[in-house]
C-alpha cells in the first residue's frame, strides 16, 4: 500500500497540534485529522481557559513549542502571557484569546510543513502483526482509508489506541467513574473592579484565601474561586440545581470578559455517545441557570452578557492506556525524576469528585518538579503507535495533575519528537534510542532538567 504520509495524527487539540509541529519541523511528512474545523481542542472547542500552569515555583517548566505558542500569541495581542494565579491554587495562569489560538496553532503547523484534514473522524483501524496498517476515516467524501508509517493518538480519549486493541482503563479504580464534565460559560461586560472590591470586603466568602484578600491585587487579570455562602444559599433557594460548592471564574485576555467554570455534570461516560449527548444538554441547562444567578447575586455581574457556552462540553478524564509504565500519585507527589523524561510539570493533583460533591487537591512541595516518562506514552500491543495528552498511562489520581493543557502540550511535544525519531530511524517506538528523542526535544527548546 502506498503511504499517504509518514506520520498520521488523530486529533488536533493542544497535544496533537504541538506533536504535529514538532514532527513536521523535524522534516517528517505529517498529516493531521481533526473532527472540528479548527485546532485547539478543549482550548477552542470547549471554551477552556486559562492555561494553567506553565510553572513550578519560579521556574517555567513547560517551554519548547508550547511555550513558543504563548510568546507568539503575546506578540499579536492574543495573550497577556503568564500571570500570577489569584485563586491561590497554583503558580500561574495564562489567559489567551481562543480565536487567536485557532489561527496561531494552524499557522505554526502549516508553516512547519504539515497537512490538515478538518471535519474528519476516525471510523475504524486495521491492525496486522502488532502494527496499524491503515485507518478508516469519515468526512464529507464518506468513508476512505489513510495509511502511514507511524501514528499518534491525540484524541484525548484514547479512541485510536482502544480501537487498535491497546488495553485501557477508564475512570476511578474503585468504581470506574470519571471526573465530572463541565460546560464553560463565557461572559462579557463584567465589572471586575466591583468584583475585586467585594472580595476584599467579604473574606468569609473565599475560605481558600485564608483571610488574605490582597491576593486580588497581584495580577492584571482576576481569577477566583469562592462565593461559598452565596452559592450555598442559591442551592437552598433552588436557583442552582446542581451540586457545586463554589463559583469559579477566570478573566480572559480581554478585560471584563470571564470564563465561568462552575457547571458540573457527574456520572456520565464521555466515551459513550448517548452519555456525551446528555452531558451537552445538561451543560447548557446548567449554564442557563448560572447567568441569572450571577446577575442577581454576584456584585459586578449585574450587566454581564452571555457570549457563548461551550461550544462543546469540557471533558477532564476518560480512558487511560495501559503503557509500559503507569505514572502514579507517588511519582508526582515525590517529584520523581525518570531517566526517559519527555516532559516536566508541577501542577497539583486536582480531582473534581466523580460524585460531584467536592474538589480534592494534593499539592507538591512548593517549586517541586515531577517528570513524565516516555514509557507512559507507548504500549506493548501496537508497535507503531504512540499516545499523547491526558490519556497516557497513569492512575486516576496521577492523571488529575497532568491533564491540564500546558502538561498536555508538553506531552504532545515529547510524542511528536518520538514520532520523528521513529520515522527517521525506521524503528518501532519500543526499540528507539531515547537519546535521539531527548536530543530533538532539547533542540526544540523543551525543558527536561527536572
N, C-alpha and C positions, 0 to 999 in steps of 0.2 A: 504494500500500500504506500502510495506517495504521502509524505507527511505534509500537513498544512502549515506547520511551524515547528520550531524546536522545543518551545515551551508553551503550554496551554494553561492559562489560569482561569479558574471558575470562580467568579466573584470579584467585583470592583470596589469593595469597601476600602477602608483605610489600609488594612493589612494587605489585601490583594493589589491595591494600587501601588503601595510602596514596594512590594515584591516585584511587580512588573517593571517599575522604573529601575530598580537595582539590576535586574537581569538584562533588560534592554540596554542599559548603559554599558554593561559588560560585553555587548556585542551579540547577544542571543536573540534570535528571531522569535519574538514573543507576541502571542495573541491572547487577549483577554475577552471573556464573555461576561456580560452583566445584564441582570434582569431589568434594571431601570434604564432610563435614557441618560444617565449621568453617573459619575463616580462618587465615592464618598461614603456609601453605606449608611450606617446609623447617623453619621455626622450631617448628612444631607437628606437622606430619605426618612430618617427617624426623628429629625429635629433635635438631636442630642447636642449639647454644648454646656459649658465649655469643655475643652480637652483638659484632663487633669490626671496625673501630674507628670511633667517632664523632669522633675527634680527629686533628689534625695538629699535633704538638708539644703546646703548652699550649692550643691553640685548638680548641674544639668546632666542627667544620665541618659536621656533619650536625645540623641543627636542624629548624625547621619542624614539620610534623606527625609525622615520625619521632621527633624529639626530644621532642615533646609526649607521644607514646605512652609513652616511658620515664618521664617525670615522673608520668603518671597511674598507671603500674604501681607506682612507688615509693610514691605516696600510699596505695595499697591493700596494700602489703606484698608485692607480686609481683615486685619487683626491688630490688637493692641500689643501683641507679644505676651510674654509670661508675666503674670501679676500675682501678688500676694493673695493667698486664699483667705478671705474674710469670714468664711464659715468656721475657720479654726480646725478643719478636718485634716487637711493635707498641706503641702508646701506651696503649691502654686496652681493657678488656673490659667487657661489660655483661651480667651474669647476669640471668636472668628465670625466672619460673615459666610453663611452657607452658600450663597451664590458665588462668592469669590472662591470658596473651597472647591466647588464643582469645576470651575474653569481652570484653576491652577493645577489640580491633580491631573486633569485631562491633558493640559498643555505639557506638563512635565513628562507624562508617559509618551505622548506623541513625539515630543522633541527628542526623546531617547531612542525613538525608532519603533515603538510598539504599535500594535494594531488593536482596535476595539470593535467588538460586535455588541451593540446595545440591544435591548429588548429581546434578549436571548437567554433561555433557561436550559439547564441540564435535564435531560429526559431519561437517559439510561447510560450504562457503562458496559463496555466489552472488555473482559479480562481473560488472559491466557498466560499460563506459566508464571504466575505471580506478577504480571505486568499489565497495565492498562494498554489495550490495543487501540481503542478509539472511544469517543464519546458520541452519544446520540443527543442532539440538541433540538430545541423547538423555538422557532421565531416566525416572522411574517411569511417566510418561504415554506413553512410547515416543518416536517422532520427532516434532518440531514445529519451527516456524520463529519466529525473532525478528528484528526489524529496528530500526535506529537511524539517527541522523544521522551519528554518528562512532563509531569503535571503538578500543578499546585491547587490544593483545595483551600480556597479563601471564602467559602460560603458562610462562615460564621457558625453554622450548624452542623458542620462535617457531612454535608449532603453527599459530596463526591466520595469521600472516604467510606461512608456507610454503604453506599450503593456498589462500591468496588469490592466490598467484603471485609473491610477493616473492622476489627472488633471495636465497639464503642460502649461507653456507659452514658447514662442520662440522668441528670438531677442529683439530689442529695442521696448519699449512700443508704441512709436508713429507710427511705420511703420512695425514692425516685422523683420527688417533687423538685421543680425548678424555682429559681428566684422569680418574684413577680415581674410581670411585664408592665411597662409604663407608656402612656400616651402623653407626650410632652405638649405643652401649650405655650405658644409664643405670643406675647402681648406687647403692644406699643403704648406710648403716652403715659408711662408710669412716672410719677413724681418721686424720683429717687432721693432727693433731699428730704422730703417729708418722711419717707420710709426710714432713712438714717436717724432722723430726729426721734421717731417713735421707738426705734431700737435703743437709743441712748437713754430714754426716759422709762423704759419698761424692761429692765434686765430679767425680771421673772419670766418673761415670755421666751427667753433664749437661754435655757439652762446649760447648754454646751459651752457658752462663753464664760461660765463661772463668774459672772458679775462684771467682767471686763468688756464693756461695750465700746471701748475706744478702738477696738479692732476694726470698726466700720470705717475708720478714717485712714486705714493703712493701704488702701488701694483706690485707683481711679474708677474702678468698676465694682459694684457691690454684689457679693454672693452671700446668701444667708439661708440658714435653716432654723425654724423656730415657730413663733406664734402658737405655742403649745396650748395655752389656756383658751385662746380664741378658737383653735381647731377643735379642742375637746367640747366646747360649748356648741359649736356648729354641728358636731355629730349628734349631740344630745337633742338639738332642735330639729334634726333631720335635714339640715341644709346640705350636709355632706353624708352620703350614704355608704361610702366605702371606708375600709379600715386603714387609716393613715394618721400618724401621730403629730406630724409637722407639716408646715408649708415650706417647701424648698424651692428657691429660685436663684437664677444667675443672670446678672446683667450681661448683655451681649457686647459685641464690638460697637454697637450703635447705642448711644446714650438714651436712656429712658425706655429701652427695649429689653424685655426679660424673657427667659425661658423658665416656665413653671414646671418643675419635675416633681409632681405631687400625686398624680393618679396612681392607683395600684390595682393590678388585675392578677389575682392569685389562682393557683390550682389548675392552670391550663398548660398544655404542652405546645410550644411554638413549632415543633416539627410535625404536628397534626394539623392538616388544613382546616378541619372543622373548628378546632380549638383556636387556631390563629384567626379565623374569621370572627369568631365570638369575641376574641380579645380586641380586635379593631372596633367592633360595635360598642363593647363595654367601655373602651377607652374614650371614645367620642362622647358617650353618655356622661362619663365622669368629668371630662373637661368642660362639658356644658354646665355641670353643677358648679365647677370651680369659678367660672367667670363671674356670675352674680355674687357669689360668696366673697370673692376678693374685692369686688367693687364696694360691697356693703360693709365688710368687716375689717379690711386691712388698710390703714391710713397710707395714702399715696397711690392707691389703686382706683380711686373713685372714678377717674375718667379713662381708665385703661380700655384699649380696643384690642379685640382679638385679630391677630394677623393670620395665624393658621394653627391647626392642631396636627400633630404628627409630622409629616404626612402619613407615615406608617408607624405601627406600634413599635416601641423600643423593646428589644429582647436582651436580657442580661446573661442568660445561660440556657443551654440545651444539651446537645451531645458533647462528649469529650472522647477523642480517640484513645485507644489503648496503645501507647507507643513503647519505645524501647526503654524509656524511663518515665515514671509517673511523678510529676512535681507535687510535693505535698506541703501541708501547712508548716511543718517544722523547718523545711527548706527555706521558706520565706521568713518566718519569724527569727530564725537563727542567722539570717543573711548569708546563706550558703553560697560559696563560690565554686562553680563547676569548671572543669578543665575544658569542656566543649561549649562554653557560654557563647550564645549568639546575641544576647541582649542583657541589659541591666535595668533594674527597676526598683522603686521604693514606695509604691502606693500601699496603703494598709489593706488587710483583708476586710472587705466591705460586703457583708451578707444581708441583703433585704430578705427577711424571713419568708420562706415559701408559704407559711401560714398567714402572712400579711400583718402580723401584729406589731412588729418592731424591726429595727435595723441593728444588726450586731457588728461590732467593729473590734478588730485586734490589730494594734499598731506595732510596727517595728520600732526599735530604739531610734531616737532622732538621728537622721542622717545615714542610717544603715542602708546598705545596698544589697539586694539579692540578684542572682543571675538565673537565666533561663537556659537549660541545656539543649543543644542540638538534638539529642536523643529523644526529647519530648515532641519533636516535630515529625519524626519518622516512625514507621511501624514494621513489623515482621511479616506482613501479609502481601503488601504491594510494593515492589522494589523501585518503581519509577514515579512514586507519588510522595509529595511532602505536604503537610498540613500546617497552615499558619492561622494566626488570630486567636480568638478567645476559645477555640475548640481543640487546642493541642492537648497532649496527655497530661492530666492533672486530676487531683481530687476536687471535690465540690468546693471546699474551703479555699484551696490554693487558687482556683480559677477566679474566685471573688476578688482577687488582687489584680492580676494581670489582664483582666477582661476590659479594663478601661482603655480608651483609644490611643494614648501615647504608647502604652505597652503593646497593644495590638499592632501599631505601626512598626515598633522596634522588632517584634517577632516576624512581621512580614519582611522587613529588611533582611533578617537572617535567612528566611526561607528563600528569598529571591537570590541571595548570594550563593546559597547551596545549589539552587537550580542551575545557576550559571556554571558552577563548578562541575555539576553532573553532566551538562551538555558538553562542555569543553573537554572533560576528561573521559567521556564516554563510559561512565561508571554508574552503577546503582547507588542510591542515596546511602545505603548502609556500608558501602565499600569506599566512600570518599575519604581522602586525607583531609582531616579537619583544618590543617594548616592553610589549605587553598581557600577555604571558606573564610577563615579569620583574616587572611591577607586581603581579600577583596573587601570585607567589611571595614577594615581599617583604612583602606584606600578611599572608601566612600564615607569616611569620617564618622563611622559608628563608634560609640563609647563602649569599651569592653573591659575596663580596668577593674570594675567590681569593688 
